[in-house]
Amino acid sequence: MGNDAAVPYEEHHYSKWALVTTQEGDNLVVEVVNHVKNNTTIHWHGIRQLQGGWSDGPAYITQCLIQTGQKFVYNFTVSGQRGTLFWHAHLSWIRATVYGPLIIVPKSNVPYPFGKLYEEVPIIFGEWWNADPEAVISQALQTGASPNVSDAYTINGLPGPLYNCSSKDAFKLKVKPNKTYLLRLINAAMNDELFFSIANHTITVVEVDAVYVKPFDTDILLITPGQTTNVLLKTKPNFPTANFFLSAPPYATGQGTFDNSTVAGILEYELPNFSSLNSTSTNNLPFQTGVTSS
């Protein structure tokens, strides 16, 4: 990977998945070794494969499957794009659990158009499956019924305190007062639209699917499956002596089943030399207006 540019993030912000970071204009070379039992491929979701279509990743279309124990080298140029995308497995429902961020930073000496940032944080919405997702979709195809839903939504792999038995398994975003954070939001859930919000905070949308947009403020952001969105979070000017829920419930109007539950993480303000709010109960944390747990 040429000119690999580092994106600042801390361990408590992100774990479990491989973070791929590159720079606009770079030639990206990724060797994928398949250590799982399923044969699959990797798709670079949202990348404009200009003269690089053989590295796009759709199984049986641009390449054969990567067999278990085998490897494949993807080689393509990131041209005319900067922002947040993601990679995922591209066969059947294997993508339900095999995915990660693909972050493209601007060329050297090219600043972001939205000012100086204190920190950048990847946030991936996913799903927790007790069943094998491949068995779930196989059963649905055999019966003609809607596939069973996942057991929970996740934020960076953690279901959060609103689900049974996962009160301690919550993503925590630790922030400082009067700072600007870039949240790189990725919806890797299979089929559900999610509505992201942070209680008592406003976010500013600045980029969608690796394309800058005219900034606008919002309290609640709709993010669809496979979509990526960058938002600015400007923290409160003073230490608020409180934690806040960041949450993402789904919504659907059509027929069929969906996981009508809410994943939640915790926005925690830090202040040097002051005691942490880690012991704060999550029972009374504020939700964003109009967002409730199920």
PEBEL-V160722 format. One line per field, one symbol per residue. phi: phi as a letter, one per 30 degrees, with the letter a starting at -180 (. if undefined). A space follows every 50 residues. Layout:
phi = ???
//
This chain:
phi = .dhdcdcdaceddaaicdccbbbejdccbbcccdccdcdabbccdjdddd ibedcdjddiccaddddeicbbccbacdbibakcbacadbahcdddbcaa dbcccdeeicdddbjdcdacbdbcdbbccdddedddddddddcidddddd dacbchicdjddcdibdcccdcccbcdhbccccccbccddbcdbccabei bcccdbabhibdbdebcacbcdbceidbbcbcccdddbddhacbdcbadc abcddjdaddbbdbbbcbdcbeicddcedddcdcddcdeicbdc
//
